[in-house]
């Protein structure tokens, strides 16, 4: 499984996950996606066969639902919550650990099996 971290996540997370051998890209390190519309981020993730990691439920949940309902190509979305995993510098290691575990668990999967999931 390959990931695309949405713009609210530091590229430090992507770099650390790549050092662990995972294929991870971050919007924060890509000029073609910085400040881009969520529809473009979503489409790019599908073109690149990546699961999106985002805190933006409001915009990505409808895009995910539409893809699932229409049978469109969809690799998945992993949602996070500021309640369970606040986005702070102090939590970067926690994000790396949780995403590493998710990537390791689904190492042989091209897509997120359920399509949409929440990180703990």
BALOBA-1460 file (C-alpha; in Angstrom, 3 decimals):
// residues 120
<rec num="1" residu="x" x="0.000" y="0.000" z="0.000"/>
<rec num="2" residu="x" x="1.222" y="3.492" z="-0.851"/>
<rec num="3" residu="x" x="0.264" y="6.711" z="0.957"/>
<rec num="4" residu="x" x="-0.308" y="10.362" z="0.172"/>
<rec num="5" residu="x" x="-0.300" y="12.564" z="3.277"/>
<rec num="6" residu="x" x="-2.664" y="15.522" z="2.968"/>
<rec num="7" residu="x" x="-1.421" y="19.075" z="3.432"/>
<rec num="8" residu="x" x="-1.993" y="19.213" z="7.201"/>
<rec num="9" residu="x" x="0.839" y="16.727" z="7.819"/>
<rec num="10" residu="x" x="4.513" y="17.607" z="7.860"/>
<rec num="11" residu="x" x="6.762" y="16.042" z="5.269"/>
<rec num="12" residu="x" x="8.879" y="14.792" z="8.208"/>
<rec num="13" residu="x" x="6.354" y="11.969" z="8.587"/>
<rec num="14" residu="x" x="6.679" y="10.986" z="4.929"/>
<rec num="15" residu="x" x="10.474" y="11.121" z="5.110"/>
<rec num="16" residu="x" x="10.578" y="8.890" z="8.201"/>
<rec num="17" residu="x" x="8.211" y="6.367" z="6.625"/>
<rec num="18" residu="x" x="10.310" y="6.280" z="3.451"/>
<rec num="19" residu="x" x="13.374" y="5.561" z="5.612"/>
<rec num="20" residu="x" x="11.430" y="2.558" z="6.937"/>
<rec num="21" residu="x" x="10.992" y="1.349" z="3.350"/>
<rec num="22" residu="x" x="7.472" y="2.594" z="2.588"/>
<rec num="23" residu="x" x="6.282" y="4.448" z="-0.513"/>
<rec num="24" residu="x" x="4.899" y="7.662" z="0.974"/>
<rec num="25" residu="x" x="4.437" y="11.096" z="-0.536"/>
<rec num="26" residu="x" x="3.243" y="14.292" z="1.156"/>
<rec num="27" residu="x" x="1.320" y="17.200" z="-0.313"/>
<rec num="28" residu="x" x="3.659" y="19.466" z="1.702"/>
<rec num="29" residu="x" x="6.604" y="18.384" z="-0.460"/>
<rec num="30" residu="x" x="4.846" y="18.545" z="-3.828"/>
<rec num="31" residu="x" x="4.466" y="21.841" z="-5.649"/>
<rec num="32" residu="x" x="1.848" y="20.323" z="-7.947"/>
<rec num="33" residu="x" x="-0.435" y="19.675" z="-4.945"/>
<rec num="34" residu="x" x="0.325" y="22.468" z="-2.469"/>
<rec num="35" residu="x" x="-2.838" y="24.548" z="-1.970"/>
<rec num="36" residu="x" x="-4.613" y="22.437" z="-4.606"/>
<rec num="37" residu="x" x="-8.322" y="21.705" z="-4.457"/>
<rec num="38" residu="x" x="-9.227" y="18.539" z="-2.578"/>
<rec num="39" residu="x" x="-10.710" y="17.096" z="-5.763"/>
<rec num="40" residu="x" x="-7.282" y="17.373" z="-7.424"/>
<rec num="41" residu="x" x="-5.539" y="15.794" z="-4.416"/>
<rec num="42" residu="x" x="-8.106" y="12.975" z="-4.483"/>
<rec num="43" residu="x" x="-7.730" y="12.439" z="-8.250"/>
<rec num="44" residu="x" x="-3.936" y="12.503" z="-8.025"/>
<rec num="45" residu="x" x="-3.965" y="9.912" z="-5.241"/>
<rec num="46" residu="x" x="-6.113" y="7.625" z="-7.389"/>
<rec num="47" residu="x" x="-3.882" y="8.119" z="-10.445"/>
<rec num="48" residu="x" x="-0.814" y="7.299" z="-8.343"/>
<rec num="49" residu="x" x="-2.584" y="4.385" z="-6.615"/>
<rec num="50" residu="x" x="-2.182" y="5.929" z="-3.169"/>
<rec num="51" residu="x" x="-4.295" y="5.862" z="-0.028"/>
<rec num="52" residu="x" x="-4.898" y="9.385" z="1.286"/>
<rec num="53" residu="x" x="-4.221" y="10.175" z="4.937"/>
<rec num="54" residu="x" x="-6.261" y="13.197" z="5.984"/>
<rec num="55" residu="x" x="-7.966" y="14.967" z="8.834"/>
<rec num="56" residu="x" x="-10.359" y="16.611" z="6.354"/>
<rec num="57" residu="x" x="-13.449" y="14.449" z="6.753"/>
<rec num="58" residu="x" x="-15.795" y="17.164" z="5.499"/>
<rec num="59" residu="x" x="-14.301" y="17.164" z="1.992"/>
<rec num="60" residu="x" x="-12.843" y="13.678" z="1.585"/>
<rec num="61" residu="x" x="-15.754" y="11.636" z="3.007"/>
<rec num="62" residu="x" x="-18.111" y="12.670" z="0.168"/>
<rec num="63" residu="x" x="-15.410" y="12.067" z="-2.452"/>
<rec num="64" residu="x" x="-14.766" y="8.622" z="-0.969"/>
<rec num="65" residu="x" x="-18.466" y="7.793" z="-0.783"/>
<rec num="66" residu="x" x="-18.987" y="8.811" z="-4.389"/>
<rec num="67" residu="x" x="-16.066" y="6.649" z="-5.536"/>
<rec num="68" residu="x" x="-17.348" y="3.666" z="-3.552"/>
<rec num="69" residu="x" x="-20.916" y="4.051" z="-4.823"/>
<rec num="70" residu="x" x="-19.970" y="4.474" z="-8.470"/>
<rec num="71" residu="x" x="-17.308" y="1.781" z="-8.497"/>
<rec num="72" residu="x" x="-14.681" y="4.297" z="-9.609"/>
<rec num="73" residu="x" x="-11.026" y="3.522" z="-9.076"/>
<rec num="74" residu="x" x="-10.438" y="4.120" z="-5.389"/>
<rec num="75" residu="x" x="-7.461" y="3.159" z="-3.258"/>
<rec num="76" residu="x" x="-8.800" y="4.439" z="0.036"/>
<rec num="77" residu="x" x="-8.734" y="7.131" z="2.688"/>
<rec num="78" residu="x" x="-7.371" y="6.890" z="6.223"/>
<rec num="79" residu="x" x="-8.978" y="9.538" z="8.400"/>
<rec num="80" residu="x" x="-7.415" y="10.939" z="11.546"/>
<rec num="81" residu="x" x="-8.966" y="12.880" z="14.395"/>
<rec num="82" residu="x" x="-7.504" y="15.703" z="16.434"/>
<rec num="83" residu="x" x="-9.264" y="14.201" z="19.450"/>
<rec num="84" residu="x" x="-7.474" y="10.854" z="19.317"/>
<rec num="85" residu="x" x="-4.235" y="12.021" z="17.623"/>
<rec num="86" residu="x" x="-3.767" y="15.793" z="17.822"/>
<rec num="87" residu="x" x="-1.640" y="17.242" z="15.045"/>
<rec num="88" residu="x" x="1.280" y="18.619" z="17.049"/>
<rec num="89" residu="x" x="5.021" y="18.372" z="16.630"/>
<rec num="90" residu="x" x="5.126" y="16.294" z="19.797"/>
<rec num="91" residu="x" x="2.961" y="13.656" z="18.071"/>
<rec num="92" residu="x" x="5.017" y="13.194" z="14.909"/>
<rec num="93" residu="x" x="6.554" y="9.992" z="16.312"/>
<rec num="94" residu="x" x="3.062" y="8.667" z="17.130"/>
<rec num="95" residu="x" x="1.945" y="9.320" z="13.552"/>
<rec num="96" residu="x" x="5.031" y="7.575" z="12.188"/>
<rec num="97" residu="x" x="4.461" y="4.561" z="14.433"/>
<rec num="98" residu="x" x="0.743" y="4.235" z="13.654"/>
<rec num="99" residu="x" x="1.214" y="4.679" z="9.906"/>
<rec num="100" residu="x" x="4.176" y="2.288" z="9.872"/>
<rec num="101" residu="x" x="2.007" y="-0.340" z="11.575"/>
<rec num="102" residu="x" x="-0.805" y="0.263" z="9.069"/>
<rec num="103" residu="x" x="1.572" y="0.036" z="6.106"/>
<rec num="104" residu="x" x="3.217" y="-3.094" z="7.481"/>
<rec num="105" residu="x" x="-0.156" y="-4.736" z="8.104"/>
<rec num="106" residu="x" x="-1.268" y="-3.970" z="4.549"/>
<rec num="107" residu="x" x="2.100" y="-4.428" z="2.842"/>
<rec num="108" residu="x" x="0.640" y="-6.837" z="0.293"/>
<rec num="109" residu="x" x="-2.531" y="-4.818" z="-0.336"/>
<rec num="110" residu="x" x="-2.691" y="-2.365" z="-3.198"/>
<rec num="111" residu="x" x="-5.784" y="-0.734" z="-1.711"/>
<rec num="112" residu="x" x="-7.120" y="-0.118" z="1.754"/>
<rec num="113" residu="x" x="-9.313" y="-3.220" z="2.160"/>
<rec num="114" residu="x" x="-12.341" y="-1.416" z="3.629"/>
<rec num="115" residu="x" x="-11.892" y="1.631" z="1.389"/>
<rec num="116" residu="x" x="-12.265" y="4.045" z="4.295"/>
<rec num="117" residu="x" x="-10.855" y="3.662" z="7.804"/>
<rec num="118" residu="x" x="-10.007" y="5.718" z="10.870"/>
<rec num="119" residu="x" x="-6.603" y="5.674" z="12.514"/>
<rec num="120" residu="x" x="-6.778" y="5.094" z="16.282"/>
